[in-house]
Amino acid sequence: MSELHKEYPFIHIYAQHKVRQPVIIKANTEGLCVLLNAIISAIAQPECNGIAEVFDGDAEAYEVIVKVVNTHDELSPVPYQIAKQ
Protein backbone atom coordinates (compact mmCIF):
# COMPACT_ATOMS: atom_id res chain seq x y z
CA MET A 1 0.00 0.00 0.00
CA SER A 2 1.22 3.46 -0.77
CA GLU A 3 1.17 6.18 1.87
CA LEU A 4 -1.05 9.23 1.48
CA HIS A 5 0.81 12.36 0.44
CA LYS A 6 1.31 14.42 3.57
CA GLU A 7 0.75 17.76 1.83
CA TYR A 8 -2.74 16.81 0.56
CA PRO A 9 -5.75 16.75 2.90
CA PHE A 10 -7.40 13.34 2.46
CA ILE A 11 -10.75 12.68 4.15
CA HIS A 12 -13.44 10.07 3.65
CA ILE A 13 -16.67 10.51 5.61
CA TYR A 14 -18.92 7.46 5.81
CA ALA A 15 -22.52 8.62 6.31
CA GLN A 16 -25.18 6.85 8.33
CA HIS A 17 -27.53 4.54 6.46
CA LYS A 18 -29.57 3.51 9.50
CA VAL A 19 -30.60 5.01 12.83
CA ARG A 20 -27.86 4.91 15.48
CA GLN A 21 -25.23 3.76 13.01
CA PRO A 22 -21.90 5.48 13.70
CA VAL A 23 -20.43 8.02 11.33
CA ILE A 24 -16.81 7.22 10.55
CA ILE A 25 -14.28 9.81 9.43
CA LYS A 26 -11.00 8.51 8.04
CA ALA A 27 -8.34 11.12 7.29
CA ASN A 28 -4.68 11.93 7.28
CA THR A 29 -3.38 14.60 9.66
CA GLU A 30 -3.63 17.36 7.04
CA GLY A 31 -7.24 16.39 6.31
CA LEU A 32 -8.17 16.53 9.99
CA CYS A 33 -6.52 19.96 10.31
CA VAL A 34 -8.46 21.32 7.32
CA LEU A 35 -11.70 19.91 8.78
CA LEU A 36 -10.91 21.41 12.19
CA ASN A 37 -10.30 24.82 10.59
CA ALA A 38 -13.67 24.59 8.82
CA ILE A 39 -15.38 23.79 12.14
CA ILE A 40 -13.65 26.71 13.86
CA SER A 41 -14.60 29.06 11.00
CA ALA A 42 -18.25 27.99 11.22
CA ILE A 43 -18.28 28.61 14.99
CA ALA A 44 -16.50 31.97 14.70
CA GLN A 45 -18.78 33.20 11.90
CA PRO A 46 -22.10 31.32 12.16
CA GLU A 47 -23.62 33.33 9.30
CA CYS A 48 -21.03 31.78 6.96
CA ASN A 49 -20.26 28.13 6.27
CA GLY A 50 -16.94 26.58 7.16
CA ILE A 51 -15.50 24.87 4.09
CA ALA A 52 -12.81 22.21 3.93
CA GLU A 53 -11.43 21.50 0.46
CA VAL A 54 -10.19 17.91 0.59
CA PHE A 55 -9.54 14.77 -1.46
CA ASP A 56 -11.16 11.36 -1.18
CA GLY A 57 -9.45 7.98 -1.51
CA ASP A 58 -9.62 8.22 -5.32
CA ALA A 59 -7.81 11.59 -5.19
CA GLU A 60 -11.00 13.36 -6.31
CA ALA A 61 -11.40 16.86 -4.86
CA TYR A 62 -14.58 17.76 -2.99
CA GLU A 63 -15.78 20.14 -0.27
CA VAL A 64 -16.93 19.40 3.25
CA ILE A 65 -19.33 22.15 4.29
CA VAL A 66 -19.81 22.87 8.00
CA LYS A 67 -22.99 24.78 8.92
CA VAL A 68 -24.12 26.03 12.30
CA VAL A 69 -27.84 25.36 12.82
CA ASN A 70 -30.18 26.32 15.63
CA THR A 71 -33.29 24.19 15.12
CA HIS A 72 -34.17 20.54 14.56
CA ASP A 73 -35.80 21.48 11.26
CA GLU A 74 -32.46 22.75 9.95
CA LEU A 75 -30.95 19.29 10.59
CA SER A 76 -33.58 17.45 8.53
CA PRO A 77 -33.77 15.35 6.53
CA VAL A 78 -31.12 12.89 7.61
CA PRO A 79 -29.58 10.58 4.94
CA TYR A 80 -31.36 7.41 6.03
CA GLN A 81 -34.73 9.22 5.89
CA ILE A 82 -34.07 10.34 2.31
CA ALA A 83 -33.28 6.74 1.26
CA LYS A 84 -36.72 5.54 2.48
CA GLN A 85 -38.60 8.06 0.32
C-alpha positions in Angstrom: 0.0 0.0 0.0 1.2 3.5 -0.8 1.2 6.2 1.9 -1.1 9.2 1.5 0.8 12.4 0.4 1.3 14.4 3.6 0.8 17.8 1.8 -2.7 16.8 0.6 -5.8 16.8 2.9 -7.4 13.3 2.5 -10.8 12.7 4.1 -13.4 10.1 3.6 -16.7 10.5 5.6 -18.9 7.5 5.8 -22.5 8.6 6.3 -25.2 6.8 8.3 -27.5 4.5 6.5 -29.6 3.5 9.5 -30.6 5.0 12.8 -27.9 4.9 15.5 -25.2 3.8 13.0 -21.9 5.5 13.7 -20.4 8.0 11.3 -16.8 7.2 10.6 -14.3 9.8 9.4 -11.0 8.5 8.0 -8.3 11.1 7.3 -4.7 11.9 7.3 -3.4 14.6 9.7 -3.6 17.4 7.0 -7.2 16.4 6.3 -8.2 16.5 10.0 -6.5 20.0 10.3 -8.5 21.3 7.3 -11.7 19.9 8.8 -10.9 21.4 12.2 -10.3 24.8 10.6 -13.7 24.6 8.8 -15.4 23.8 12.1 -13.6 26.7 13.9 -14.6 29.1 11.0 -18.2 28.0 11.2 -18.3 28.6 15.0 -16.5 32.0 14.7 -18.8 33.2 11.9 -22.1 31.3 12.2 -23.6 33.3 9.3 -21.0 31.8 7.0 -20.3 28.1 6.3 -16.9 26.6 7.2 -15.5 24.9 4.1 -12.8 22.2 3.9 -11.4 21.5 0.5 -10.2 17.9 0.6 -9.5 14.8 -1.5 -11.2 11.4 -1.2 -9.4 8.0 -1.5 -9.6 8.2 -5.3 -7.8 11.6 -5.2 -11.0 13.4 -6.3 -11.4 16.9 -4.9 -14.6 17.8 -3.0 -15.8 20.1 -0.3 -16.9 19.4 3.3 -19.3 22.2 4.3 -19.8 22.9 8.0 -23.0 24.8 8.9 -24.1 26.0 12.3 -27.8 25.4 12.8 -30.2 26.3 15.6 -33.3 24.2 15.1 -34.2 20.5 14.6 -35.8 21.5 11.3 -32.5 22.7 10.0 -31.0 19.3 10.6 -33.6 17.5 8.5 -33.8 15.3 6.5 -31.1 12.9 7.6 -29.6 10.6 4.9 -31.4 7.4 6.0 -34.7 9.2 5.9 -34.1 10.3 2.3 -33.3 6.7 1.3 -36.7 5.5 2.5 -38.6 8.1 0.3 
